[in-house]
Amino acid sequence: MYQAHKGEMAKRTFSTFETFLIFLLVMMTGVTVALLSLLFITSGTIENNKDSGFLTTQSPPATQGSSTPQGSTLTQGPADTQGPTATQASPTPSTPEPTLFQNFSGYHIGVGRADCTGQVADINLMGYGKTGQNAQGILTRLYSRAFIMAEPDGSNRVVFVSIEIGMVSQRLRLEVLNRLQSKYGSLYRRDNVILSGTHTHSGPAGYFQYTTFVLASEGFSNRTFEYMVNGIMKSIEIAHTNMKPGKIFINKGNVDGAQINRSPTSYLWNPLSERARYSSNTDKEMLLLKMVDLNGDDLGLISWFAIHPVSMNNSNHLVNSDNMGYASYLFEQEKNKGYLPGQGPYVAAFASSNLGDVSPNTLGPSCINTGESCDNANSTCPIGGPSMCIAMGPGQDMFNSTQIIGRIIYEKAKELYASASQEVTGPLASAHQWVNMTDVTVWLNSTHTGKTCKPALGYSFAAGTIDGFGSLNFTQGTTVGDPFWDSLRDQILGKPSEEIKECQKPKPILLHTGELSKPNPWHPDIVDVQIITLGFLAIAAVPGEFTTMSGRRFREAIQEEFATYGMPNMTVVVSGLCNVYTHYITTYEEYQAQRYEAASTIYGPHTLSAYIQLFKVLAKAIATGTVANLSTGPEPPFFKQLINTLIPNIVDRAPTGKHFGDVLQPVNPTYRMGEVVEVVFVGANPKNSAEILTHQTFLTVEKYEATSATWQIVHNDASWETRFYWHKGLLGYSNTTIQWHIPDSAQPGIYRIRYFGHSRKQDLLKAAVIVSFESTSSTFEVVTAL
C-alpha cells in the first residue's frame, strides 16, 4: 500500500504529493525544472557510501557507565565483557556451485538469511507516503530470506527470496540480477529468481528509480540501496553454500481473526454469482511449504498469506518488519533455540500474497471523534470527513496489535507445519518475460478487445485508506475531477492527453504519470511477469498488489491453463510485490467504484485481464515445454542519474565535556518483570552504521553469569523486547534512548545495556571519516518482586 497520508490524529500535515504540488504552485515551472536538474548526480556518487560488505568483529571490553573508543582494552570484572560477536557471515563459496548428490528422491534445498535493514535514521519509511514519517530508530531488524531448490541432478533450480521491505523496486531487482550473473554466471537468472517484498510499511525508502517513488522517498539513498542489495545477495550466497538433499511438504489452512476487507463496498461490485462461491470477502487460506533434510531435520519454511503489514500505523518512526515479520521472528526463535534473533540455521519466511484490499486492523473503521462506524463507500464521517475514519487493530496500541496479528499467523503456520504430510514432487521449471504494460491488447471475448493504458493515478489515490488516510480531505470513491486540482496539475505538469483520460475511465486522473518523464519516467512501462513451478505448485510472481477477487480470478485462470495443456491439479499461489512495483490490481468491476485500490490501478480497467492473459502464456509454455521459445521482451531501463536525498551528511557532535556514548540518564538500580528499563546516551546519527558495518546491532542486553564471570547476551536490536530511539538535535547533536521491556520470561539477576554506534568526523580540509564507539550502562538487578 503506497499512500499519501496524514500525520498523527491531532496534527495537520501534507502528503509528499501535496507538498510537492504546493511548492510547485509557488515556483515557476521552468525554475522548478532547473532546480531539479541541479539535483541530478550519478548514482555512484550519491552518498559517501563504501561497499564494505558484512564484517565480523570482536568488540572490546568496556567498563560500566562508560563509553569506550573502538580498539581500547580494559580489565575485565563483574561489569566487563568481551563484547557481542556479530553474526558470522557465511563464507563466500570457493566454487560457483557445490557438489550435489544425485541419487535421492526430493530436491537439493538451501536456505539463507541476511540483514538488509539499511538506514534507521534520516530517511522516510516506505509505504504510507507520509511526509515527516522518517525513521528515528529501530524496533526490529529487516531480513532477506532466500530459498534455493534444485533437482537431484542439478539441471534445474529456482530461487525464492522474501525480503522484509515495502516492495521490490525494479532498480533493486536489476542490480541483484547483475551481481548474481557476475558471481554465478548463468546459474541464477531473471527467469528462475523471484524477489518478493513482505510489504512492511516500516522499512526505509530511497531505493527506487521511478520519479513517483523517488519523490515519495524524498530522494534516492545509495547507502540504503547498497545495504539492501548486499543483504539480498548474502542471503542467496548462504543458501547456495548450504544446499543439501531434502524434501518439501505442502499444507494449507484457514487463518481466522487476522484480517478484514478494507474496501468491502468495492468487493460488492463483483458479480453476485462469483461472490456466492466464497464464504468471505478476504482470502483466509495460508499456503505453507515445509523444508527438511533427508534425516527429517528442519531447514525452513515459506508461507503465503494475504494481509497488509500495517499494524504499525503511520505515526510510527521505528524501523520494523510489522505483523508478518513478527510471525517470522516467533517461528525462527522457536526453531533456533539458544540463538539471538536473526541468527541460527533455520529460516522462516512469511511472504505476501493478494493483500490489496486486506487489512489487519480487525476492529474495522470508525469515526475517531464520534465512535460510529464509517464502513461506507467513501470511508467518510458525518463530522470531520474522511480524515476521521480510521481502522484500528485488536490491541491496546500498534505494538500490541502487531504482536497479536503476528502471533495468530504464527500459530496457524506452526499447526500447518506440524501436520504437513503431502510431499511436493516433480520437475522444476521457470518462465519469465518483460512486457510493456502500457500497450497490451486484451481479448475480452472472442470478438472484443480492450487495452491497457499509460499509467495514471486517480483522485482516490490521494485519499489513502482506512489504514492511513490522506490529507486535504480527498475522498475515496471519487469519480469526478476537481477544477482546482485539475487546473493546478495542468499549469505545473501539463494537461493529460485525451487518450489517457479516455483509456483510464471512469478514473478521474489526478496525476498522468505515464506522460511525465522529467527528471525520469514517473512510473514503469516495462514490467516483469514470472512463474516458477515446483512439481504441482506454481508460484506466480506478480508485480503489485492484487485485491482478494483479483487474486481468485488470477489463480483460477492459471490453473485452468495448466490443466488445458496437460498439467491438471496444479496449485497456484500468488506471490505479491515481486520484481517491480506497479501499485494495485483490482477487478474490472472494482475499478468502477474508484476507491483507493482502483485509483491506484495504474494501467487502467483492463489491468487484471492483461495480467491473466500474460501469465497464461507462461503457464502454457511451462506445460508444453516451450519456455525456450518465449521472447525475452523489452528490457527495462536502469537510470544512472537520480534525485539525491535532500538530507545532508553532517558531522556528529558531542556536548562540551562529553563523549559519544556517555550516559545522560542512567538506569535504575532495580526493576521487576514487566517494567521498562531505559537509558539515555550521547548519540550519533545511526545512518553512519549503514556505511561502516563493524557493528551488527545498535544494542545488547546482557546478563552476568557469576559461575563463569562473563556476560551473556540475551537480546539485541532484532529483539521485540528492545527499542532503540534516536533523537536528532541541531548542528549534529543527538541523544539515543535504549529501552528494554522486561518480559515475564526474564531470569532474575544482574544486567546491563550496551550501545554500539558510529560518529561522522571531519577535520579541516580532510575527508569525512566514520568512527565506531560503544558504551555500557551501569549494572541493574531484575527481581521477581520488590
N, C-alpha and C positions, 0 to 999 in steps of 0.2 A: 504494500500500500504506500505509494508515493503520494503525499498530500500537501496541500497548502493549509496550514493550521494556525490556530491562535495559541496564545500563551496560557499561563495559569488563569484560573477562572476569574480572578479579580482584576487581571491586567488586560489592557487592550494593546495587542501587538499586531504587526503586519506580517503577512507571509512573505517569503522571498520574492514571489512573483509580484505581489502588490508593491513591496518596497521598490522593486526594480522599475515598475511602471511609474510610480510617483516620482522617482528620481529622474526618469527619462522625460516625464512631463515638464520638469523644471529646466532640464538641459535641452539644448537643441540637438536634433538627431545627428547632425554632422559632427558636433562636438563630442557626442557620446561615442560615435563610431571611432573617432580619433583617439579618445581615451582608452577604449577597448583595445585598439591597435597597440597602444603603448604597453598594454599588459601582456602582449604575446611574448613568451620566451620559450625556448626549446625545452622539451620535457626532460632532457638530460641535465639541465641546469636549473630546474625549477626551485629546488631547495638544496641546502647544504646537507646532502644525504650520502652516506657511504654504505655501500652494499657489503657489510661486514659479515653477513651470514649469522647463524645462531651459534654463539660462543658459549663454552662451558668454563666456568671459573670456580675456584675455591675461595670463598670470601674469608678475609682475615678475622681474627677475634676482635671483640670490642668490649669496652667496659660499660657498666650500667650508666644510663643517663648521659651518655656522651656521644659525640659524633666523631667518626674516625675517617681520615683520608684513606682512600684505597691504597693498600700495599703496606700499611703500618702493622706492627705486631705487638701485642700486649700480653702480659702474663694472664694465664687462664685461671679463673677462680669460679666460685659458685655462680657468678653473674656473667661469665665469659664463655665463649664457644668458638668452635670452628663454624663459620657462617654456613648458610644454606648452599648445598651443592646444587647447581642448576640441573634441570632435567638433561640427562645425557642425550646429545644429538646422535641420531643414527648415523653410523659411518657411511661415507659415500661409497657406493658399490664399486668394486675394482673392475668389474666387467659389466657391460650393459645388461646382461641377463643371467641370473643364477642358473645353475644346472637343475633341471626339472626331472623328477622321476616320472615314468610314463605308464607303468603297468598297475593302474589302480582305477577304481570307479569313483568318479567325483570330479573335482576341479582343483587346480592349484589356487590357493587363496592367500592373499597378502593384505594386511590391514596396517594403517599408519595414521598417526595423529600428530599435528604440529600447531604451534601457536601462530595465529595470524591476526593478532589484535590490532596492530597499528597504533596510531596516536590515541591517547586518552585525555588530551587537552588541546585547546586552540584549534578545534575542528568541529564542524557540525556533525550531529548524529543523523544518519541517513534513514529516511522513511516518512517522517511526518512533514518534512519540508518546512519546518517552523523556524523562522529567523530568531536567533537567540538561544535555540536549543543546542548549545555547543557542549562538547564533552568537558567535564570538570572532575574526572576521576574514574575509578573502576570498581565495579561490583564483582564481575567475573571476567576471566579472560575469554577470548574467542578462539575457536579451533577449527582447523581444516581436518576433515576425517576422510581418508582415502581407502578405497577397497578395489583390489585388483583380482579378477577372476580369469583363469586361463584353462583351456582344455588340457587333458593329460599329456598330449604330445607337444603342447606349447604353440600349436599352429594358430589358434585364435585366442584373443584375450580382450577383455573390456575393463574399463576403469570408471568407477563412480565416485565422485568427490562431493561430499556435503560440507558446505562452508558456512560458518556462523557469521554471515554478513547480511546486509539488507537484500542484495540481489547480485548476481554475477553481471559485471559490465562487459561489454564487448572488448574493451581495451584489456581488461584482466584476462579474459579468455585467450585473446590472440597472443599476449605476452607469454602465458603459460605454455601454449602450444609451441611457440618458437623455442622456448627453453627446453621443452621435452624433446623436440627434434634435435637440438644441439647436443643433448646428453645421451639420448637413446636411439637416434636415427628414426627409422620408420616404425618403431615398436608401438609408440603411443601417438595417436593421430587425432585429427578433427572428428573422424567418424567413430572412434572407439573410446573417447574420453568425454565424459559428461561432467560439467561443473555446475553444481546446484546450490543456490543460496537458501538458507533456512528462513530468511526474511525477518530476522530480528530488526526492530526499529531503534535499537540502542547500540548500534555499531557505527564506527566512523564513516563519514562520507569521503568525497575527494578523490575517488579512483575511476572516474568516468571520463569519456571523451566527447560526448554529445552535449551541446550547449545547454539544453534544458536542465540536465542533471549537474553540469558544472556550475550553473547559476544556483541551483538548489544546494550545492555543496559549498557555495561561496569560494569557489576556486578548486584547482587541481592540486593535490598533495602528493608529490612524488615520494615523500617519506612514507606515507601510509601505503601507497601503491606498491612500493618495493617490499615493504613488510608483509603485505598480503601475498604477493607473488612468491616470496621466499617461503612463507608458511605453506602455501598450497604445494609448491614443489617439494618441500621437505616431507610432507605427509605422503606424497606419491613415492618418493625415494625410499622412505621407510617401508611402505607396503611392498615395493618392488624387492627390496632386500630380504624381507621376512616371508616371502612366499613359501607355502608348504602344501602338501596334499591334504585335502579336506573335503567336507561335504556341506551342502547348503540345504536347509529345510525352510519351507514356507508355511505361513499361517495367517489367518485373517480373523478379525473380530470387531465388534462394535464398541466404540468408546462413548459412554454416556456421561452427561453432565459437564461437558467441557466446552460447548460451543453453542452459538445461536447464529441465525442468518441475520445480518445487519441490514439487508435490503429485502425484507420479505414481500413488500409490495411489488418490487420488480420481479421477484420469483413468480408471483401470481400472474404475470403477463404470459408465462409459458402455458401451452395448451393444457386444459384440464385433463385430457386423456393421458398426457405424458406425466403430469404431476401425480395422477392416481396410481401410477406404477410404483411410487416411492412413499415410504412411511414418514419421511422427514424432509424438510427443506434445506438440510445440510447432509453431506456425506459423513456418516458416523464411522465408516469402516476404516480400520487400520490394517495395512498390509505389512507383514514383517518377514525379513529373511534372517535366519539363524545360521551362523557360520561356525563350524567346529573342525578340528583336525581329525585324522583317521583314528585317533585314540578316543575321540569324543570330547576332547578338551576344548573349552570355549575360545573362540577367536574374536568374534564381534557380531554386530547386528546392524542392519539397515531397516528402518521402518518409515513408512509414508503415511501421513495423516493430514487432513485438511483443517488447518487452524491458523489464524493470524497471530504471530508473536507480538501482540500489542497489549499484553497485560501490564507492561511498564508503559505508562502514558506519556504524553508529550511535555510533561513537567519534569521528567527525569533528565539528569545530566551525567549519570554514571554508565560507562560502557558495560554492557552485559548481553547475555545470549537469550534472555527472556524465557518464556514457558517451555519451548521445545529444547532450549539449551539446558534448562533445569532437569528435564527428563533424561537427557544425556548424562548430566552430572550425577544424578542418582544411580543410573544403571552402571556407569563406569566405577563409581565409588563402591557399589555392591560387588562388582566383579574384580576390581583391582584392590583387594584388601591389603592394607599396610602401605599403600601408595598415597601420595598427596594428589589432589585434583590436577588433572592434566598429565599425570604420569601413570605408568603401568601399561602392560601389553594389550589389554582388552580395549576395543574401540566400539562405541555405540553411537550411531548416527540417527537422529530423528529428523527426517527430511521433509520438505514442504510438498504439498500436492495442490489440488484445485481449491485453494483457500480464498479466492477472490471476494466472496461475499460472506465469509465466515469469521465471526468474532469470538474471542474467549471471554468477553465481558458479559457473563451469563445473566446478570440481573437485568439486562436489557436497558434500552434508552428511556430516560425520564428527564423531566424538566427540573433542573437543579434548584430553581427558585420556587417552584410550587409542589414538586414531588409527583405530578401527574405524568402519565405515560406520554411519550412523543413518538411512538412507533407508528408513524404515518408516512405517507408518500413523500413528504417534503422534509421529514425529520425536523419539524419546527414546533416551537412552543407558542401558546397564545400571548404570553408576555415574554418579550426578550428575543423571540425568533429562534433561528437555528443554533445560535451560539449558546443557548441554554440547554440544548438537547444533547445529553451525554450518556453513554452507556458505561456502566460500572461493572467491575469484576466481582467475584464472590467473596473476596477477602476484606479485611479491615482497611488495607491500603494496597498500593500497587505491588509492593514487595510480597505481601501475604497472598495476593491474588495470583501472582506469578507462580508461587510455590504450590498453591492449591491446584491450579490447572496443570502445571508440570507434573505434579505427583499423580494426578488422575491418568495422564498419558503414560507415565512410567509404570503404574500398577497394571494397566492393560497390557503393555508391552511385556512386562515380566510374566504375566499369565500366558500370553501367546507364545512366548519364548520357551517356557517350561513344557508346553503341550505340543510344540511344533513337531510333527512326525512325517509330513509329506515331503519327500526329497525332491529337489529340483534336479532334473537330469536332462541331458540333451546338448546339442552343439551350441556354441556361442556365435553371435553374429552382430553386425553393426551396420548402420546406414546413415548417411548424412548428406544434406545439401544446403548450400546457401541460396536463398531466394530473395528476389526483390518484392517485398511485401506491399509495395505501393502500386503494383501493377499485376495483380493476379486475377485472371478471369475465372469466375466461379460458376460452375454449372448448377443452377438451382433445380432444374429438372431436365428432361430430355430435349426441351425446346427453348428454355430461357436461361440467360446468363446474368450474372451480376459482376461487380468488380470491386476490388479493394481500392482504398483511397490513399492519397498522400496524408501523412499524419496530421492530426489536429486534436486539440483538447477543447472540450466543451465547457460551458459555464459552470456546470455542476462539479467539475473538477476542482474549482476554487472553493466549493462549499465544504470539501472534506467529508468526513463520515462521522457517525456516532462515536467512533473510537478516537476521534480527534478532529474537531470542527474547524472550518475555515473562518477567516475574519471578514469584515465588511458585510456580513450577513448575506453572502451568496447562498442560494438555496438549492438543495438537491431537487431533482425533477424539473429543472428549468428547461423549457423547450423553445423559448423566445429570447433573443438577444436584448441587450440594454443599450439604448442610444449613446449614453455617456461612455460606457466601456468600449463600445464599438468605435466611437469617434476617437477616443484616446489611443486605442490599438492602431487604427488606421493612420493617425498622424505620426506615430512613433515607428511602427513596424511595417506599415503599408497595408493595403487592403487585401484580404483573402480573395482569391480568384473565384469567379462564378463556378468554375469546375469543382473546386474543393468544397464549396458551400453546398452544391447540388449533390455531390457524392456522399457527403457526411450527414445529410438529412436523416432524421429530424434534429440532429445535434446543432444547436446554435454555437458557432465557433468563437471561442474566446481567444485562442492562440492557434494560428495556422502554421504550426511548427514545420510542417513538410515543405513550406515555401520560404523558410528562413534559413539562411546559410552563413550568416556572419556572427561571430568570427569563424565558426564551423557549423555544419548542419546541426539543427536543434534536436532532431530525432533520427534514429537509424532507418535507412531504406533496406539494407541487406540484413537478413535475419537467418539464424540457424534453425533448421528442422532436423531432428535426430531421433533415432530409435536404436537401442541395444537390446538384444534378446539373450536370455539365459534359459535354454530349453523352452519350456512353455510360458515363461514370463517375459513380457515385453515392457521395457522401461522407456516411456516416451518423454523426451526432454523438451519441455515447452518453454518458450522464451517470455514468459509473463505470468499473469495471474488469471487463471480460468475460474469462472464462477462455478457454483455447485452443478447447475444443469448443463453448463458448457462442458464440464468435465465428464458428466454422464454420457452426453451425446458423443463426445470425442472418443471415449473408451469403447463404447458400443460399436461405433463405425470402424475403428481399427480392428476390433475383434472380428467383425464380420468380414473385413478384407482379408485377414489372415485365413479365416475359415474358407473363404471363396477359393483361395489358391493353395489349399491342401494342408493348412495348419489349424485344425479345429481346436476348440477348448483352450485357446490362449488366454492368459490372464494379462490384462493391460493395466499398468499403473501410470498415473500422471505425475511426473516429477516436475515441480514448479520452479520458476525463476532461474532457468538454466541458460547459460552461454551468452545471452544478451538480454537486456531488459526493454520490454515494449509495453509496459503498463498492464492493462486489463484486457480480458477477452470475455464478453458477455454473449448470450444467445441473441439472435436477431430480434426476438420478442422483447427481451430485457432492454435491448438497445433503445427501443421506442420510448421507454419510460424515462431515460436520460437522468437516472440517479448517478452518483459518483462513479460507479464502476463503468457505466455505459459512456459517460462523458470522457472517461479515460481509456476507452477502447479506441486507440488512435488511428487504426486503419479502416474504420468505418463499420457499417452494419453487417457486412458480409465477412468480417474477420474470422469468426469461428468456422464458417463454411470453408473458407480458404485454407485454414489450418487442417481441417479434416481432410480436405482434398489432397493437400501436400503430404500429410503423414500417411495417407493410404498408398501413395506412390512408394514410400519407403517400406511399408508393410508388404506390399506386393513384391518388391524387389528382394526382400529377405526370404519370403515364402517360396519364390520361384528361383532363388539362387542367381539372380541377375544384378546384384548390387554393383558389380564391376561396370555395368552398363550405364549407371546413373551419371548424369552430368554433375560436375562439381558445383556449378552455378557461379554467379559473380562474387568474387572475393571482396569482403568488406574492407573499408579503409582503416588505416592506423595513422591518426593525425600526429604530426610531430610538434605542433605548436598549440599550446593550451593556455587558458587564462590562469595565471598564478593566483594562489591564495593571497588575500589582502592582509593576512595577519603576519606581521614581520617576525623574524627570529631576532630576539633581543637578548642582551647579556643578563644573566641572573645575578641578583644582588642579595646579600645578607645584611641585616641591620648592623649598625656600628657595634663592635664588641661581640658579635655573634658569628657563628659559622653555620654553613648548611648542615641541617640535621640536628642542631641544638634543640633541646626540649624547651618549648614555650609554656605548655600546660602539661604538668606531669600526671601520671596515673594515680589513682587512689591506692592505699596500701592493701585493701581487701575488697573482694567482690563475691557475690553469690551467683549461682546458676541463674540464667535468665536476665541478668543485668548486662549493661553495655560498658565495656572498657573503652576509654577514649584518651588519646594522647595527641598533642599538637606539636609539630616540629617546624623549625625554619625550613621552608621548602624551596624547591627549584622546579622549573617547568617540566612536567613529566614527558612532554613530547621529545625532549632530548634523549630519553631512554629508548625511543623508537629508532634512533640513529646509531647509538653505541650500545650494542646488545650484550653488555657484560653482566647485567643482572637480568634474570628472567622472572622476577617478581618485584613488586614495589614494597612488599611487606612480608614478614613472617610473624606468627605467634608461636612462641617456643616454651616448652615445659622443662623444668630442671629435673633431671634424673639423678638422685643422690647416690644410687648404687654405682653408677659409672662416672659420676661427676661431670656429666655432659648435658647439653641442651638438646632436646628433641623437638624438631619442627612438627607442629600439629596442624597448622593452617598456613596457607599462602594467599596471594591476592586472587587466585582462582576459586577460593572457598566462598560459599554463600554466607558463611558466618562473619566474613570481614568486609569492610567498606573503606575505600581509600578516596578521600575528598581533597581536591586541590583548590585553594582559594587564591585567585590571582589578584595581586595588588597593582600599584602603579610603579613604573620605572624599573621593572624587573624584580620587585619584591613579591614574595608569596609565602603562604603557610600551607602546611599539609596536615590534615587530620586523619588519623587512622582509628577505626572503630573495630572492636571485636564484640559481637553479640554472642555472649557465652551460651552455648547450647546446654540442654539438660544432660547430655551425654558426656560433658566435660569431666575430667578427673580432678578431684581436689589436688592442690599442690601449688608450687611456686612457678610463676610465668613471667614472661617479658615480651615486649613487642619490638620488632626491629624494622627500620625504614631504610630502603635502598633507592638512591636517586642519582641523577646526573645534572650538573650545572653547566651552563654555557658561559665560557670565559673568553675574553678578548683583550689582549694587551695592545697598546698603542702601535699602530702600523703593522700589526700582525693578524694573521687569520684566526678566526674563532676556533676554539677547541672545546671538546666536551670532557668534563672531569667527573669521574664517579665518586660517590661518597656513600657512607652508611652511618647509621646511628641506632642507638638502643635506648629503650625506656628504662626507667627504674623497674626493679622487680616488684611483683604484687602477688598476693595469695588469692586463690579461688577456693572458697569453702562451701560446704553444703548449706550451712545456716550461720547467721551472725548471732 
